């Protein structure tokens, strides 16, 4: 399992705002550097850095930084982005989330109501249509041998 890249970088952006609230240039530079570190698997180093920075901040900012540090520390084993990308796996969930939205749009239109059994029967058909596999699935399911 991999933590979604977009969600992980959102946590970096939050930490950057906490560290460099008024200095956009420093905030952007820090964010870019930490993004590179995160990609190559250095989530533990990011967590340690945030913990160290928290010691120098006000209690409210320190608490927020410690929460972000905890996020990276707790998920570091699920943040092997470079390794996963090199293996050919996606590091973001955008493709899956988009597919879910398309399914929802088809099954949740105005005036549409589905029983559970009806939806369960149609979901495989919708999946076949969306993956351009409907014709092959139809042919396999309903091909009658010639007499």
MOHU-V328559 format. One record per pair of residues at least 24 apart in sequence whose ideal C-beta (glycine too) atoms are under 8 Angstrom apart, sorted by the first residue. I is the first residue (numbers start at 1). GAP is how many residues later the second one is. Records with the same first field share a line. If there is no record, write none. Layout:
# MOHU-V328559
I: GAP + GAP
This chain:
# MOHU-V328559
1: 77
2: 76 + 77 + 78 + 79 + 82 + 87 + 89
3: 72 + 75 + 76
4: 87 + 88 + 89
5: 76 + 86 + 87
6: 86 + 87 + 88
7: 86
8: 30 + 64 + 67 + 71
9: 26 + 29
11: 57 + 60 + 61
12: 26 + 34
14: 50 + 54
15: 35 + 50 + 53
18: 39 + 43 + 46 + 47 + 50
19: 34 + 46
38: 34 + 41 + 43
39: 42 + 43
40: 41 + 42
41: 38 + 39 + 40 + 41 + 42
43: 29 + 30 + 32 + 33 + 36
44: 28 + 29 + 32
46: 26
47: 24 + 25 + 26 + 29
99: 31
102: 28
103: 24 + 27
